[in-house]
């Protein structure tokens, strides 16, 4: 299932200036460095023993189990280039905005047969900076997927359905049955 939070993270990762470490040993060394050189917090984070972390760091183990490889890559990605990540979010929230490309059931309750009734739509729109700021702020404060989806739906409603306040005032837009969702900075 496509989630708004994951897609926002992917959009920000597109701003990275260097690729994340590829090998398990390099990824493990990076995580240990991020935790002040201590292996115990990394072991607890990944659900493995402290000795296993040390063995990965020394390249004594090279290929992690698939589920550990996924957790390891995820933890590295969430911590990689924090200043670049913050700068990209700031630019999107203040000046550049955010592109959204989605294929989902969107619309609002309308008369049957109306063109505005909820249906599967493929929309690619530029969201103004205030909507990007609202999405990133909600994500940082730990908003749930339903709340992020509602914020994205309100942004689509403002930009697409209400045309920035020029028509269809007071419509409540809903975003459901998401088949595809992608953000780009």
DATAVEN-V588080 format. One record per residue. N is the residue number from 1. SS is DSSP state (~ for helix, > for strand, _ for the rest). OMEGA is omega in whole degrees, -180 to 180 (none if undefined). D_CENTER is the distance of its C-alpha to the mean C-alpha in Angstrom with 2 decimals. Layout:
n->(N,N)
ss->(SS,SS)
omega->(OMEGA,OMEGA)
d_center->(D_CENTER,D_CENTER)
//
This chain:
n->(1,2,3,4,5,6,7,8,9,10,11,12,13,14,15,16,17,18,19,20,21,22,23,24,25,26,27,28,29,30,31,32,33,34,35,36,37,38,39,40,41,42,43,44,45,46,47,48,49,50,51,52,53,54,55,56,57,58,59,60,61,62,63,64,65,66,67,68,69,70,71,72,73,74,75,76,77,78,79,80,81,82,83,84,85,86,87,88,89,90,91,92,93,94,95,96,97,98,99,100,101,102,103,104,105,106,107,108,109,110,111,112,113,114,115,116,117,118,119,120,121,122,123,124,125,126,127,128,129,130,131,132,133,134,135,136,137,138,139,140,141,142,143,144,145,146,147,148,149,150,151,152,153,154,155,156,157,158,159,160,161,162,163,164,165,166,167,168,169,170,171,172,173,174,175,176,177,178,179,180,181,182,183,184,185)
ss->(_,_,_,~,~,~,~,~,~,~,~,~,~,_,_,_,_,_,_,_,_,_,_,~,~,~,~,~,~,~,~,~,~,~,_,_,_,_,_,~,~,~,~,~,~,~,_,_,_,~,~,~,~,~,~,~,~,_,_,_,_,_,_,_,_,~,~,~,~,~,~,~,~,~,~,~,~,~,~,_,_,~,~,~,~,~,~,~,~,~,~,~,~,~,~,~,_,>,>,>,>,>,>,>,>,>,>,>,_,_,_,_,_,_,_,_,>,_,>,>,>,>,>,>,>,>,>,_,~,~,~,~,~,~,~,~,~,~,~,~,_,_,_,_,~,~,~,~,~,~,~,~,~,~,~,~,~,~,~,~,~,_,_,_,_,_,_,_,_,_,_,_,_,>,>,>,>,>,>,>,>,>,>,>,_)
omega->(-180,177,-179,-178,180,-179,174,177,179,179,180,179,176,180,-179,-179,177,178,177,178,-175,-175,180,179,179,178,180,178,178,-180,179,178,179,180,174,178,-179,-178,-177,179,178,178,178,180,-176,179,178,-179,179,179,178,177,180,180,176,-179,-180,-177,173,171,-176,-176,179,173,-177,-179,176,178,178,179,-179,179,179,-179,178,-179,-178,-179,-172,176,-178,180,177,179,-179,180,179,178,-180,179,179,-176,-176,-174,-171,-175,-172,174,175,176,-176,170,-174,174,-180,-179,-179,-180,-179,178,179,-180,178,180,-178,179,-178,177,178,179,172,-176,171,-173,172,177,179,-177,-178,178,176,180,-179,178,-179,179,179,180,-179,180,175,179,179,-178,-180,180,177,179,179,179,178,179,178,177,177,179,-179,-174,-173,-174,-176,177,179,175,-178,-180,174,-178,173,180,175,-176,-180,178,-177,178,-177,176,-177,176,179,176,176,179,none)
d_center->(13.12,10.04,7.60,5.87,3.77,3.27,3.55,2.53,2.78,5.14,6.48,7.33,8.71,10.81,12.66,13.96,17.73,18.61,17.49,16.73,19.94,20.85,23.58,23.30,25.84,24.03,20.76,22.94,24.82,21.73,20.62,24.25,24.47,21.46,23.39,26.57,28.21,28.41,27.83,28.19,24.85,23.08,25.24,24.39,20.63,20.95,23.80,26.41,29.62,30.11,32.55,30.05,27.72,30.82,31.77,28.42,28.82,32.30,31.24,33.61,30.91,28.94,27.19,25.17,24.99,22.09,20.40,20.98,19.75,16.37,16.20,17.51,15.12,12.08,13.87,14.76,11.36,10.16,13.45,14.06,15.29,14.47,16.65,15.14,11.62,13.44,15.50,12.84,11.29,14.97,15.99,13.53,14.60,18.24,19.33,17.22,14.97,12.20,12.97,11.93,13.47,13.96,16.78,17.31,20.18,20.23,23.17,25.39,28.65,31.41,34.81,34.96,34.99,33.41,30.95,28.51,28.46,25.19,24.74,22.37,21.37,19.59,18.35,17.16,17.25,16.76,15.52,17.56,16.41,17.19,14.62,11.85,13.38,13.48,9.83,9.01,12.20,11.56,8.38,10.67,13.55,12.22,12.19,12.24,10.65,13.84,13.68,10.24,11.74,14.92,13.67,12.27,15.67,17.59,16.21,17.21,20.44,21.27,20.73,21.88,24.21,25.72,25.68,24.99,27.80,30.40,30.68,29.96,29.87,28.73,26.74,24.18,21.51,19.73,16.87,17.64,18.01,14.86,15.93,13.47,10.35,8.99,8.11,10.21,11.48)
//
